[in-house]
Amino acid sequence: MAKLGVILMMVKEQVADEGMFAVLQRLKALDLQCVEVSQIPMNEANTADLERGINELGIEVAALSVALKAGPFATGDALDADFDKIVADCRRLGCHLVRIGMMPFDAMTSKDACEAWAAECEAAAVKLAAEGISLLYHNHHIDLAQFDGERIFDLVRRVAPTVQFEVDLHWVQRGGMAPLDMLAAYGGVCRTIHVKDFRVVTLPPESMDLIAQGKRAEFFAQFLSIAQFAEVGAGNMNWPAILPAALDAGAEYFFIEQDETYGRDPFDCIAESRKYLASIGY
């Protein structure tokens, strides 16, 4: 059985306000076993609290977020400049997985750019493997776009065979691929899963005013924005079928994630997701 946890990106504001250890205590109370660090600075205070969470709460630090290089949208320490620190943090926290949350936007613009970025990832993955650490790549919907009939996700797999994968099932479905097909295709290299639901909401009543005012562009902008991130079990994804397939694909960790909570307290959203997952045996 995979271990169930949460991505700390969801509670980054609470980490900043309350401190990492207090947040870990709240997550432990929700019966979560592990965390993935994302959009949280790996400074000494946070790292020490993570270490304390391991020792006092039994919460595992399952994965750390890294970037290949520093950049305006990069999160986590950079493998080119901070490699030794990343390895030291992993050893201190007993963590064997690091993950790149998204490739740089300029790498998405052409096949050559994407292949060049993936080749750099392969070099970093080989270097990390020598330290006993696996490098994972996390997908978004754009990773199902194609260059010459090859999906970006498949291109990364071809050019960077040492890189393994963190499959975000919401983004798979949002990108137009059936999650079960993705899991079948990535069996053996899928190490972690983002468990995040997908829902479609109704149009707000005020959108009809836009039609009456002849504001077609504004109306269709709203019409095309009715897809939302959802608490697990509150959307349209078939988790009782998907999660066993994820286990068959080799997933070791399931991380609850919800990119946007639409004004709700993220701990309430996490609790709702956790309750649903418990109801189906996780």
Secondary structure as UniProt FT lines:
FT   STRAND          3..7
FT   HELIX           8..11
FT   HELIX           12..18
FT   HELIX           20..29
FT   TURN            30..31
FT   STRAND          34..37
FT   HELIX           44..52
FT   HELIX           53..57
FT   STRAND          60..67
FT   TURN            72..73
FT   STRAND          77..78
FT   TURN            79..81
FT   HELIX           83..93
FT   STRAND          97..100
FT   HELIX           105..108
FT   HELIX           111..129
FT   TURN            130..132
FT   STRAND          134..138
FT   HELIX           141..144
FT   STRAND          146..147
FT   TURN            148..149
FT   STRAND          150..151
FT   HELIX           152..159
FT   TURN            161..162
FT   STRAND          164..168
FT   HELIX           169..174
FT   TURN            175..176
FT   HELIX           179..185
FT   TURN            186..189
FT   STRAND          190..195
FT   STRAND          197..200
FT   TURN            205..206
FT   HELIX           207..212
FT   TURN            213..214
FT   HELIX           216..223
FT   TURN            224..225
FT   STRAND          227..230
FT   TURN            232..233
FT   HELIX           239..248
FT   TURN            249..250
FT   STRAND          253..256
FT   TURN            262..263
FT   HELIX           266..279
FT   TURN            280..281
//
